[in-house]
Structures are given as structure tokens and as C-alpha cells.
Amino acid sequence: MPATPPWSSNSPATATPRVSIQSFPEPRVFCAPSFVQRAWRGLMSVTRRFSESDRPELRRRLRGWKAGKIWTMLRGMAPPPAQREPSEEAKGAGRFGVEDKIALVTGGSRGIGKMIARGLVAGGAKVYITSRRGCEETAAELSAEGICLPLPADLSEEAGIRAIGEQLRAAEPALHVLVHAAGVHHVAPVEDHAAAAWDETWSVNVKSFFRLVQELLPGLRAASSPADPARVIALGSVDGLRVPQMDVYAYGASKAGLHHLVGHLARKLAREGITVNAISPGAFATDMLGAALETWGEEAVTRQIPMRRFGAPDDIEAAIRYLVSPGGSYVTGAILPVDGGLALV
Ligand SMILES: NC(=O)c1ccc[n+]([C@@H]2O[C@H](COP(=O)([O-])OP(=O)(O)OC[C@H]3O[C@@H](n4cnc5c(N)ncnc54)[C@H](OP(=O)(O)O)[C@@H]3O)[C@@H](O)[C@H]2O)c1
């Protein structure tokens, strides 16, 4: 008889003991879809986190619960957000960072200019502020948070503008940011709106802005790069966007003119890597708003604002950060209202 080959199932070498079919489990019918099973398993794993003694009470409470409540409970067991590391952007760095920029803020001694200077200083920029009075005190105050230096000057006079240009060019070969927040306004009826008021308003609000750009152009050019342009920002006004409600004829016209000049400069300087924009505030509780508050009272002024509140320092700081930071590098010629909708009224 020929030998059985070793690979044959009849070969004594490969023969294994036979298993009874009875010991193989019947297929089970799963009536629940798989996600329900997974949810159930998840719930069981949560249940196991409680001690043996608490489990009956836990099951009793869970029985009456709807899926939404269970989900809420599972989410509640995740680590609270406070324990998570804040992202770089949440810390203010990265896309909206202003660190290491060198900036000049005119009118930085008080009001909106001071809000802007404070925001830039706190963000790590080196900030020069200018005004006729009080800029040393403000610079000393803001220096507690970073670098802030005073440059007192009268911007209604050519000598003052030249002095700023000379001092800044000597101290800083590159200037990343110029913010023109210095401004004046006069309130008087048509027949009393004096020629001197027109001259001062246009000098400080419009002419000094243009002259400062001229004086500081070498520094702005030196600071600009294709990826990170130098920034020029003028503080316009809601009164330059619509017909003002108060008797501020020279002021309203100066702000409308300033908005126009911003567009003109933006188009001209874009190729040189310098963006030019305006922020147009609505009502911010500064010295300048004093006249409106005296005339109408706080409540009546607030009632005119669609968002029913004055602007806050954070509102202006956030707008400046956007325009000054890498996030705003492709924005030029914009007139950005920060006014709670006041320009729409
Ligand atoms: N507050 C608002 O609700 C509002 C609304 C729309 C637009 N704005 C605009 O926002 C900007 C800031 O306004 P604000 O409310 O902060 O005004 P503010 O409180 O009156 O401050 C004006 C700033 O400009 C300076 N300034 C005025 N004349 C100057 C001159 N000849 N030379 C140098 N600096 C001069 C002032 O300092 P010195 O007086 O010491 O020189 C001060 O630092 C202005 O352009 C304003 O038109 C404000």
C-alpha cells in the first residue's frame, strides 16, 4: 500500500481532533445599529468610573434621561477649557501681533490717541507719542507696560511738524506705523464759524497728516517689505461719512477731506509697500465729545447710536491691531467705521 503523503488530511501526521459543531456559537441577531452599541459601551465605561456603591443610584438617574442630557454629562466630564493651552492667536501673537514695531501716535497724550498708544505699547511695540501738552506724563504712565516715549510738538505749525520729522528720522531709521489721531473741532453756528477755526481745524486734522507722511516717508519706506508693509492710519470721523448733526462745519468738512486724502495716498503709496487707511470713530467719551454731551446729555447721545453705547478702548485697540498687524497687510484705502452703526443714522 503506498504511503499517505504528509499533506493529505488523512495523513496521521496532520490529523487533528474533530470539534463538535455544538460548541461553535450560533450567530446572534444584532437588532441595534452599531452607533447605538458604541454609545452604550461608552456609557458603560463612564459608569465604571463611579464606585460600586454609587452605581445603582447612577443607573436610576440615567434611566429617565434623554440622549441630550447624557451628551451634556459626557461633555461635562471633558477637561474644562481653562485647562487647555491657549493658542498663539488667543495670546495676541501671530496674525494680530504688533511686537517690535516702531510707531508714532499723534494726539497720543489723551483720548483715542492714548487708547491707541496703550494698545500698541501693551502689544510690545515701541511707541512715540506727540501732543502740545501732557505727553511726558502719558508716556511715563504707559511706560509701565512697555516702551513709550514723548515727542511734544504743535502740529498746527510747520516748525512743530519739521521738528517731529527731524527727531524721528535721527532716532529711528525705520518707522513701521504712523497713526494720526491728533484732531481739533470747533462748534459754532454758521454765522459765528470763525476763519481761525477753519484754519486750525484744517491745519491739525488734514494738513499736518499729509506733512507728517512727507516728513516720515524715508522711515516708512525703510520699514516696509512686500510681506509686511509699513502702515499709515488716520483718525477720520463719522462726521466725515455723513452730514454732522452739530454745528461742526470746519470739522465735518476736514474729516471728509481726510478720508479722501487717505484714498489718494493709499493708491499712490501701495507700490512702495505702504498701506494707508482711516478709522472713523463714532462717539467715544473723550474731551472732544464734551460739547455733544453738554448739548444733548449722555442719554440722548446714546439713543442716537444704533448699538446704544459709546465706543470703548477695546473697540479702537482691536481695529488698530487689525490694521497694523500682519493680518491687515492687504488692506489699503479703507475707511473703517468703528461707531456702533452711527454713520447709518
Ligand atoms: N471722541 C470721539 O467721539 C471722536 C469721534 C470721531 C472722531 N474722533 C477723532 O479721533 C481723534 C482723537 O479724538 P479724541 O476724542 O481723542 O480728542 P481729544 O481727547 O480732544 O484729544 C485730541 C488730541 O490731539 C492733540 N492735539 C490737538 N491739537 C494739537 C496740535 N495743534 N498739535 C499737537 N497735538 C494736538 C491733543 O493734545 P494737545 O491738546 O495737548 O495738543 C490730544 O492729544 C481726532 O482726530 C478726532 O477727530 C473722535
The ligand as an SDF file (V2000), in Angstrom:
LIG
                    3D

 48 52  0  0  0  0  0  0  0  0999 V2000
  -14.0900  111.2500   20.6060 N   0  0  0  0  0  0  0  0  0  0  0  0
  -14.8700  110.9710   19.6160 C   0  0  0  0  0  0  0  0  0  0  0  0
  -16.0310  110.6010   19.8440 O   0  0  0  0  0  0  0  0  0  0  0  0
  -14.3970  111.0580   18.1820 C   0  0  0  0  0  0  0  0  0  0  0  0
  -15.3260  110.7750   17.1790 C   0  0  0  0  0  0  0  0  0  0  0  0
  -14.9100  110.7970   15.8650 C   0  0  0  0  0  0  0  0  0  0  0  0
  -13.5960  111.0930   15.5640 C   0  0  0  0  0  0  0  0  0  0  0  0
  -12.7080  111.3690   16.5600 N   0  0  0  0  0  0  0  0  0  0  0  0
  -11.3250  111.6760   16.1420 C   0  0  0  0  0  0  0  0  0  0  0  0
  -10.4030  110.9190   16.8880 O   0  0  0  0  0  0  0  0  0  0  0  0
   -9.2050  111.6670   17.1000 C   0  0  0  0  0  0  0  0  0  0  0  0
   -8.9420  111.7350   18.6080 C   0  0  0  0  0  0  0  0  0  0  0  0
  -10.0250  112.3890   19.2090 O   0  0  0  0  0  0  0  0  0  0  0  0
  -10.2220  112.4790   20.7950 P   0  0  0  0  0  0  0  0  0  0  0  0
  -11.6560  112.3600   21.0600 O   0  0  0  0  0  0  0  0  0  0  0  0
   -9.2680  111.5880   21.4600 O   0  0  0  0  0  0  0  0  0  0  0  0
   -9.8030  114.0110   21.0210 O   0  0  0  0  0  0  0  0  0  0  0  0
   -9.1670  114.7000   22.3040 P   0  0  0  0  0  0  0  0  0  0  0  0
   -9.4670  113.9380   23.5260 O   0  0  0  0  0  0  0  0  0  0  0  0
   -9.5870  116.1290   22.2270 O   0  0  0  0  0  0  0  0  0  0  0  0
   -7.5880  114.6060   22.0260 O   0  0  0  0  0  0  0  0  0  0  0  0
   -7.0220  115.2850   20.9530 C   0  0  0  0  0  0  0  0  0  0  0  0
   -5.5280  115.0310   20.9100 C   0  0  0  0  0  0  0  0  0  0  0  0
   -4.9580  115.7880   19.8360 O   0  0  0  0  0  0  0  0  0  0  0  0
   -3.9120  116.6050   20.3540 C   0  0  0  0  0  0  0  0  0  0  0  0
   -3.8070  117.8640   19.6350 N   0  0  0  0  0  0  0  0  0  0  0  0
   -4.7800  118.7740   19.4010 C   0  0  0  0  0  0  0  0  0  0  0  0
   -4.2800  119.8320   18.7660 N   0  0  0  0  0  0  0  0  0  0  0  0
   -2.9570  119.5900   18.5750 C   0  0  0  0  0  0  0  0  0  0  0  0
   -1.8970  120.3250   17.9950 C   0  0  0  0  0  0  0  0  0  0  0  0
   -2.0740  121.5580   17.4710 N   0  0  0  0  0  0  0  0  0  0  0  0
   -0.6630  119.7630   17.9710 N   0  0  0  0  0  0  0  0  0  0  0  0
   -0.4560  118.5450   18.5010 C   0  0  0  0  0  0  0  0  0  0  0  0
   -1.4180  117.8140   19.0730 N   0  0  0  0  0  0  0  0  0  0  0  0
   -2.6580  118.3280   19.1110 C   0  0  0  0  0  0  0  0  0  0  0  0
   -4.3190  116.8410   21.8120 C   0  0  0  0  0  0  0  0  0  0  0  0
   -3.2340  117.2230   22.6460 O   0  0  0  0  0  0  0  0  0  0  0  0
   -2.9360  118.7700   22.9940 P   0  0  0  0  0  0  0  0  0  0  0  0
   -4.2530  119.4990   23.0260 O   0  0  0  0  0  0  0  0  0  0  0  0
   -2.2450  118.7530   24.2960 O   0  0  0  0  0  0  0  0  0  0  0  0
   -2.0480  119.2840   21.9200 O   0  0  0  0  0  0  0  0  0  0  0  0
   -4.8180  115.4570   22.1730 C   0  0  0  0  0  0  0  0  0  0  0  0
   -3.7480  114.5950   22.4490 O   0  0  0  0  0  0  0  0  0  0  0  0
   -9.4580  113.0370   16.4830 C   0  0  0  0  0  0  0  0  0  0  0  0
   -8.8900  113.0890   15.2120 O   0  0  0  0  0  0  0  0  0  0  0  0
  -10.9600  113.1240   16.3980 C   0  0  0  0  0  0  0  0  0  0  0  0
  -11.3740  113.9590   15.3510 O   0  0  0  0  0  0  0  0  0  0  0  0
  -13.0900  111.3620   17.8500 C   0  0  0  0  0  0  0  0  0  0  0  0
  1  2  1  0
  2  3  2  0
  2  4  1  0
  4  5  1  0
  4 48  2  0
  5  6  2  0
  6  7  1  0
  7  8  2  0
  8  9  1  0
  8 48  1  0
  9 10  1  0
  9 46  1  0
 10 11  1  0
 11 12  1  0
 11 44  1  0
 12 13  1  0
 13 14  1  0
 14 15  2  0
 14 16  1  0
 14 17  1  0
 17 18  1  0
 18 19  2  0
 18 20  1  0
 18 21  1  0
 21 22  1  0
 22 23  1  0
 23 24  1  0
 23 42  1  0
 24 25  1  0
 25 26  1  0
 25 36  1  0
 26 27  1  0
 26 35  1  0
 27 28  2  0
 28 29  1  0
 29 30  1  0
 29 35  2  0
 30 31  1  0
 30 32  2  0
 32 33  1  0
 33 34  2  0
 34 35  1  0
 36 37  1  0
 36 42  1  0
 37 38  1  0
 38 39  2  0
 38 40  1  0
 38 41  1  0
 42 43  1  0
 44 45  1  0
 44 46  1  0
 46 47  1  0
M  CHG  2   8   1  16  -1
M  END
$$$$
